[in-house]
């Protein structure tokens, strides 16, 4: 998805893991995924570079859909859809 499409998504859950180092953002996302329903969109905010790689790998492994990443000033917005 394009950054514009990602920005216009209806996000059901925002996980703010900025300021935490790996594996903090991934652990926060794993906890939060249980709080949303199937087909819901989750946005993970992270300042850890490794999260850009970790979240898509985890999402794929668990059958969720990685939708894309937007790079902001000093952090990333990572979007995924729960299976």
Backbone torsions as a table, in degrees:
resi	resn	phi	psi	omega
1	UNK	NA	150.7	178.0
2	UNK	-77.0	158.4	176.9
3	UNK	-55.2	-36.4	179.2
4	UNK	-65.3	-43.8	178.0
5	UNK	-62.8	-41.8	178.9
6	UNK	-62.7	-41.7	-179.3
7	UNK	-64.1	-26.2	-177.5
8	UNK	-94.3	3.3	179.0
9	UNK	-66.5	148.3	173.5
10	UNK	-86.4	98.9	-175.5
11	UNK	-84.5	129.6	-179.7
12	UNK	-90.9	-25.7	-176.7
13	UNK	-148.4	131.7	174.7
14	UNK	-113.6	127.7	178.1
15	UNK	-111.1	111.4	-179.3
16	UNK	-96.5	99.3	-179.4
17	UNK	-111.4	21.8	178.0
18	UNK	-64.1	140.4	178.5
19	UNK	89.8	-5.6	176.2
20	UNK	-104.1	143.8	-179.7
21	UNK	-91.6	162.1	176.9
22	UNK	-54.9	134.2	8.0
23	UNK	-97.5	20.7	-176.6
24	UNK	-51.4	-51.7	-179.5
25	UNK	-61.4	-39.4	179.0
26	UNK	-66.4	-42.4	178.7
27	UNK	-64.2	-39.3	177.8
28	UNK	-64.3	-40.0	178.5
29	UNK	-66.6	-41.0	178.8
30	UNK	-61.9	-39.1	179.0
31	UNK	-68.5	-44.9	-175.1
32	UNK	-70.2	-27.3	-177.1
33	UNK	-61.8	-28.1	178.4
34	UNK	-74.3	-11.1	-177.4
35	UNK	-95.4	-1.4	179.8
36	UNK	-122.0	162.2	-178.1
37	UNK	-91.3	167.8	177.2
38	UNK	-59.0	132.0	-178.7
39	UNK	88.3	-7.7	178.9
40	UNK	-75.6	154.8	-179.1
41	UNK	-103.0	134.8	176.5
42	UNK	-119.8	138.1	176.8
43	UNK	-113.3	124.2	178.8
44	UNK	-108.4	124.5	176.6
45	UNK	-99.9	124.8	-177.5
46	UNK	-146.4	141.9	175.0
47	UNK	-101.8	0.5	-179.9
48	UNK	-89.1	120.8	-177.2
49	UNK	-54.9	-38.0	-177.0
50	UNK	-65.8	-21.4	-178.8
51	UNK	-63.1	-32.1	179.1
52	UNK	-59.3	-27.4	-179.0
53	UNK	-98.0	-38.5	-174.9
54	UNK	-68.1	-45.1	-176.7
55	UNK	-63.6	-48.7	178.0
56	UNK	-59.8	-39.2	178.9
57	UNK	-64.8	-44.5	179.4
58	UNK	-64.8	-44.9	180.0
59	UNK	-58.4	-46.2	-179.9
60	UNK	-63.0	-43.3	-179.5
61	UNK	-60.8	-36.1	-176.8
62	UNK	-93.1	-1.9	178.4
63	UNK	87.8	6.9	176.5
64	UNK	-83.2	167.0	-179.6
65	UNK	-106.0	120.9	172.2
66	UNK	-80.6	125.1	-175.4
67	UNK	-98.9	-26.9	179.3
68	UNK	147.6	175.2	-177.3
69	UNK	-132.8	138.5	172.3
70	UNK	-113.6	128.9	177.2
71	UNK	-92.1	120.4	176.0
72	UNK	-104.0	-178.4	179.1
73	UNK	-74.4	102.9	176.3
74	UNK	90.4	-2.2	177.7
75	UNK	-158.7	173.4	-178.8
76	UNK	-121.6	148.8	170.8
77	UNK	-112.2	116.2	-177.5
78	UNK	-112.1	130.1	-175.1
79	UNK	-113.9	137.5	175.5
80	UNK	-145.9	155.3	178.5
81	UNK	-114.7	130.5	-179.5
82	UNK	-71.8	137.8	179.6
83	UNK	-67.5	NA	NA
